[in-house]
Amino acid sequence: MSSLHALSHSLNGGKPVFTIWCGLPEPLIAGTLAQEPGYGCVTLDLQHGAMDLAAAIRAIPLVAAAGKPSLPRIPVGEFQTASRLLDAGAAGIIAPMINSVQDARAFVAATKYPPVGGRSWGPHAAVPLSGLGPAEYFAAANSLTVTFAMIETREALAQVDAILAVGGIDALFIGPYDLSIGLSGGGAIDPDGPETSQAIQHALTRAKAAGKRAGIYAATGERAGHFANLGYDLIAIGTDAVFLREGAASMLRAAVAPA
């Protein structure tokens, strides 16, 4: 199975998919972390990470060489970037701040081929990574590439059913930090608070009712396990920078521990 097929297949497998979150601009970091068993995906963060388009395009084949799909998060509103990442072989796209049906339709227009969307033809790396011929890739691409609309505001939460109803939106993705800021009217960052937790459950329930998938970000492994138990299909864990720091700290603790 190609890395392009792997994400859509795994999301339909009945078990949560854990993704490594990478924002550092060195593609080798994403490629190295992709080799860690147990993770089903690598997310490349172009919104808040230091990774730019060129670095992401170089990372995608390195992640694919480890047998894993890449799932980039684009900057807000940069739907043309979504198209270029899909052409480079990304298995899906996470789009932040999808606050309305209009936002959702613009996202779909850039990520799905006609008749669902308006993505133009040019999958220079996606075709060879898919293991398909051009005609077969074109026929399968809309089902192979997974679109995650991020729900991060009170406005988006109020329109979640309408966003889910847009053809070509395959899944929701919850950003608990921005969602907590939106729900508090800018009063607090409280991703684990009661109002945010209620919204997290509500979004999951609405996604399941619509027959679609739901993803979420978790800062820690413990929180990721909680979301997996809730029924989330895709859970992002930590960041590559955190992994590097914790790995370095763990090695040093072992080195200075009493014999």
WOLINKA-V756235 format. One record per helix or strand. SS is the DSSP state (h for helix, s for strand). FROM is the first residue (numbers start at 1). TO is the last residue. If there is no record, write none. Layout:
SS,FROM,TO / SS,FROM,TO
This chain:
h,3,11 / s,17,22 / h,27,33 / s,41,45 / h,53,65 / s,69,74 / h,79,87 / s,92,95 / h,101,111 / h,126,130 / h,134,144 / s,146,151 / h,154,158 / h,160,164 / s,171,174 / h,176,183 / h,194,209 / s,213,218 / h,221,230 / s,234,237 / h,240,256
